[in-house]
Amino acid sequence: EGSVMILGDVNGGSEVIAEGNIVVLGTLRGFAHAGAKGNRSAFVAAEAIAPTQLRIADVIMKHEITKNDMELGYEIASIKMGEIVVEK
């Protein structure tokens, strides 16, 4: 229930599931499912997002994330126009 904040990395093979948001103060490499009970307003934020699978509500990320590593700041994944989009 609620949101989850992780102090550190989420490594491959790990699963994080929350009804609310997921915030990782590190790199997200494992499976993450925010808005697990249908909350399409939920988001996933991390220093770097490189998951094995990323879901928000009933939407599954369909493509690889392309990044410009020159930008600083956290990455935030949210639903925009029915797809998961990752922005800095």
C-alpha positions in Angstrom: 0.0 0.0 0.0 1.1 3.6 -0.6 4.4 4.7 -2.1 7.9 3.1 -1.7 11.2 4.9 -1.3 14.4 2.9 -1.6 17.7 4.2 -0.3 20.1 2.5 -2.7 20.0 0.5 -5.9 17.4 -2.0 -7.1 19.4 -4.7 -8.8 18.4 -7.2 -11.5 16.2 -10.0 -10.1 14.6 -7.6 -7.6 10.9 -6.6 -7.6 9.4 -3.4 -6.3 5.6 -3.2 -6.4 3.6 -0.3 -5.0 0.1 1.0 -5.2 1.5 4.5 -5.3 4.9 5.9 -6.5 8.3 4.3 -6.5 11.4 6.5 -5.8 14.8 4.9 -5.9 17.8 6.9 -4.5 20.1 4.9 -6.8 19.8 2.9 -10.0 16.7 0.9 -10.9 17.8 -2.3 -12.8 15.1 -4.7 -11.5 11.4 -5.0 -12.0 9.2 -2.1 -10.9 5.4 -1.7 -10.9 4.0 1.6 -9.6 0.3 2.2 -9.4 -0.3 -1.6 -9.0 -4.0 -1.2 -8.3 -4.7 0.9 -11.4 -3.3 4.4 -10.4 -2.3 5.8 -13.8 -1.0 9.0 -12.0 1.7 7.1 -10.3 5.4 7.5 -11.3 8.8 5.9 -11.0 11.8 8.1 -10.2 15.5 7.1 -9.9 19.0 8.4 -10.5 19.1 6.0 -13.5 16.2 3.9 -14.9 17.3 0.7 -16.7 14.8 -1.9 -15.6 14.2 -5.4 -16.6 10.5 -4.4 -16.8 8.7 -1.3 -15.9 4.9 -1.0 -15.3 2.7 1.8 -14.3 -0.9 0.7 -13.6 -1.9 -1.5 -16.6 0.8 0.0 -18.9 4.0 -1.9 -19.7 7.0 -0.1 -21.1 7.3 -1.3 -24.7 10.7 0.1 -25.8 14.2 0.6 -24.6 15.0 3.8 -22.9 17.3 6.1 -24.9 19.2 8.6 -22.8 21.4 11.7 -23.1 23.9 11.0 -20.2 25.0 14.6 -20.4 21.9 15.8 -18.5 22.0 15.8 -14.7 19.2 15.0 -12.4 16.7 12.2 -11.7 14.8 10.3 -14.3 11.1 10.1 -14.0 8.9 7.6 -15.7 5.2 8.4 -16.1 2.3 7.7 -18.4 1.8 10.2 -21.2 -0.7 9.6 -24.0 -1.1 6.0 -23.0 2.6 5.1 -23.0 5.4 5.1 -20.4 7.8 8.0 -21.0 11.1 8.5 -19.2 12.2 12.2 -18.8 15.0 13.9 -16.8 
